[in-house]
């Protein structure tokens, strides 16, 4: 009973989190955190009633918990930390490693909620029926947001008055949300593990999400979409069709995926138009040279250079989780004329906030995600394999997009990334019954019987 209640709460979060402008405002983020913590309390209650202790079966929780410990250490008084205060870069005027302890505590609560959501997904989504329902709800939400975002650019803002594309104020975050859904669509389409009617719907959904990315004119979104396509062609196709045909046929299928993906992107360009995207692409060279266009409020190159100087000054433990916008003005080359709250590169921001220690945790998280995900893809269940690879494609697209933006700091995008990570690392519910271990099976030729053996004589 409690498991069904927690699962219903997760579905409710998937549907409701995008509605209040991606839950980026303080009240909506707090509500999101409270609902997840409510689910965590229900899960603990269930564990107590069943008298079960818990050892984490989700390895991605380990680097997240280590990052939480780093954040907790950052808000401790430096006289408690002893000599580690100077080791961390000299501390701050607040008497802690964090330059803004209140902001660090807020970031810690959000990080704790994210880890709790990953835990709940890993513990509750344990059957094929729950997995498939969660996937369908995710895809419906992505399609709905894409339809509204595309439609409001032709008929005006009807639902979200402040949103540039649906509930998203920032077009890059709209594109980031869609490319993760596009990866999942692509995995299911390649897996061919359902009826043809569903495959046609998956194809239409992938085309719709591609059109939304193109219409957003987000260069990072387009690169991320291409990255998801490459992942599906080079990684997913060999795994999905490893038992069908030889190497030549698998290469042919990979090439066909790239061709069909290119056709889908070109079709999207023709359907929704490409003027904005072409204009943004034309500005790329100028931005690389450091020339800021009139339409841009800031230069990413300048922000990255300033963030790099911040990392050099506080290399080991950073300036504190969530403290980046309070420290950045010291390094701002615009003398305060720009309001910069993020580094527009999630990897750089992790280094700035938590230093090398936190950066190692982030690398460990990404490495575990893809290592375990690829291991979970070695299953005889074609449906589960397609879900895992589609979720991994979405995660790969987000990993690429995070190089030029801060999608993972937007609540709804972070939530979608967590759900995809849980689906990608989810153990096949029916694998135990088939005696599978989720390890690659290598074919070995059996030795021929010796002449003097009993089998040979027989």
BELFENGI-V560302 format. One line per field, one symbol per residue. ss: DSSP state (h for helix, s for strand, l for the rest). psi: psi as a letter, one per 20 degrees, with the letter a starting at -180 (. if undefined). A space follows every 50 residues. Layout:
# BELFENGI-V560302
ss = ???
psi = ???
This chain:
# BELFENGI-V560302
ss = lhhhhhhhhhhhhhhhllllhhhllhhhhhhhhhhhhhhhhhhhhhhhhh lllllllllhhhhhhhhhhhhhhhllshhhhllhhhhllllllllsllll hhhhhhhhhhhhhhhhhhhhhhhhlllhhhhhhhhhhhhhhhhhhhhhhh hhhhhlllllllllsllsllhhhhhhhhhhhhhhhhhhhhhllllhhhhh hhhhhhhhhhhhhhhhllhhhhhhhhhhhhhhhhhhhhhhllllllhhhh hhhhhhhhhhhhhhhhhhhhhhllhhhhhhhhlhhhhhlllllllllllh hhhhhhhhhhhhhllllllllllhhhhhhhhllllllllllllllhhhhh hhhhhhhhhhhhhhhhhhhhhhhhhhlllllhhhhhhhhhhhhhhhhhhh hlllllhhhlhhhhhhhhhhhhhhllllllhhhhllllllllllllllll lllhhhhl
psi = ghghggghhghgghghhhgmljlirghhghggghhghghgghghgggghi kprpppiohihghghhhghghhhhjqqhhhiciighhijibriijrhpin hghggghggghghghhggggghhhnjqhghghgggggghggggghggggg hiihirogfohiphnciphphhhgghghhghhggggghghhlkarhghhh hgghgghghghggghikoghggghghghggghghggghhhkijorahghh gghghhggghghggggghghgiqjggggghhhigghhhijoprhipiroh ghghgghhhghhhmhgjaippjigihhhhhjoijkjiqooiqikohghhg ghhjahghhhhgghggghghghghghimqiohghghgghghhgghgghhg hihjalhiipghhhghhgghhghhjppohjhhhikqjkqpopppppqqqq hjqhghh.
